[in-house]
Amino acid sequence: MQRRRLLQSLPAAAGVGLAGCLNQGDGGTETDSDPTDTAEPTTTTPDGPSGVYVQTFMDQMVMSGMGKAGDLRAMLMLSIPHNFWNVNGTSVKKTAMTDADSFHMMASVFDAETNQVLPSSVNTEVVKHGETVTQEVTYPMLSQRMGFHYGANFEMPDFGEYVARVNFEGLGSTRGVGALEGKYDGSASIEIPFEWTESVAGEFSVRDVDAGGKPGAVKPMGTMEAPMGELPAADALPGSVAGSKLADGANLVTAHVDGGGRFVDGSDYLYVSARTRYNGYVVPMMGLEATVTRDGETVFDDRLAPVVDGEIGYHYGAAVDGLETGDEVVVRATTPSQVARHEGYERAFRQLPARSFTV
């Protein structure tokens, strides 16, 4: 098959894109390990408890182009096919790569004005001479090197020149705030010409990571033309931060804005900014609820709705009347993050226990 023949000829990884820098703690520790001479990872996904672990391999991807529709941008990348894990409710199912797969296609979809990623629904058609060659749901995904993106494995009939038509379905039930208010209520399509050739495939490379399976995460890629969904530090968030607590690999930063600011009118705004423990990537598409109690009496008990803001990105929030100093806020997950996961994240963000904060 096309994939098998090409992978047998791929070189071992080298260069800045595969520097071997690992985040092994909240501050991060750099380590280097020698690449192997194989074109596919030789290690298997390690068994272990829930949480984030260092992925067992790193691969070199190819930047294939950028397209736009107004302020909407999509950057296209190709790499070797990948295993990934889809989440449906509380069920997690592995989607294994096959010999028929040609490459893993990734698209970073974002707003050019604010440089914010846009978690939504996306499907991608591969077109040649105006005819659809193949089409896949490109799942919202999290990976340690790329952060939030959309991706899927594709089977191609031949080498050649193609167009990727990235179909963005709009923000749907996610509310846009600030510069993003009302901006992506509708759908849009972006076309990106790309090449799938032996030369492109020859740029792929992969290596094992010695620290694979240990607690931690590979550091993000170097400079990219697209954002990866890294969220602002807690002390850069608007309003008052009640605290940050870890829950199954996700840091839940809980804060409130007196008077609601740009987020709501006539009430205080309670919100949670959920990010991965090591790299600070957004953890979107969760079901979150909060209960606020004061002197033993419940004053708020409701859903925190998904919101994407032009400055602080994707988060979960709600209007709450009259938050007061000393109020207790309990945040709990009703549904785990419905994004697919690359290796290292498939055991995390699944069983988030309730966390308590004091205003």
Steps between C-alpha positions, in 0.01 A plus 500: 500500500602863448544571871704187574739559210557861598546437870766239432704771327455783753805638685534526876400832650735793516490876538329760712152354450605191694722654764387260770400769750263358759274663753541276805364744754293812503809704423644252251835323477699458181644162407644359178499144374651342190271420208462142386540385140139394461223675312228389741497517879636179651342549841137434583261720693580436866241384747452715805269716708297793376670828422750637250813307404786571259414366156727217387607650166530826310468551128586772252204648314476700177333841485288484185338841478264760640158609379250765606139610486473851645676489838463123518826316440591135454858373498551153352764250612583139409683229695523125518169331591423502871302301750258720689215459747146629441275595790124451485334587828701304756618240249854518359576297187833460325511576127799301377700594193497245218734406216257668260540840667723741307541778757351675802355833389477780757332838474538787744187717469516842663400865494770718346401817687527349850719195427253280690432137409135422431376168642209383287413234240711466185505260207756502222460402136799419279421623150670451163381669179183603681409144602505371857765229538438429868332666796543454875372647822807682627454456871574771756818371664764563762864405456803586709696664219217669308245574769144543373438421133285289269630174355438162336683233304442508124539233232609643165474318166810656341769762537414834347373854554181540699284756679391458863159655555471566873132540595455686828151467649506818710510531878156349549403510869829664598446872561742750352599794722696819441649514151348157427140589586277382216798454272480126435135418541490358148701244308787567259730305267869555432687344208872425533701357209756238605730238355517134594821371344789270582702813572245618759488154657878502511485795740318288759713358778437344839692396809437340836512708817698350786277660763185367333243377749622709792292780653546818298458619144707578194539876461306683226646541153711803426373802310187430296286722282193387691408500871492175697238595756738601778300695759613807697666450838264519795634839608422641153130411515243777552332546837597320820641147493370277780758230431627224273456132579606186315239243397605198291769685309306825455561819695167666580564872550190653657440876497228764501448847352307745717220660303546258212733714288468418131371151579150561644277798583364575844663213692837374611671252269628167635728305269741207478801497268591132455847419366736203476733462795837539329457699179200711593291403197126558504288200605176573313163333451443389859177513694564712811270608780554716807330540834548816705412487870496777760463429869373153415238623253518433127490824301592355158486149355519479123698427187814688396450554128780488239626844399784614274637846570734701282748548787484199734381240250270206564359461851181417689290770669167620637334809641470489880316763700707660773806284567645588839834449671492169686255330262592136433503387138495129414581418136411156367515332160184343362663386174870452422662700223359373170820555304704217350843447653841415366725275703580634845157660548267203447489414872454860619205743537259205536407472868520849641409508870322804641725783615418768760607866498439797727423842354 
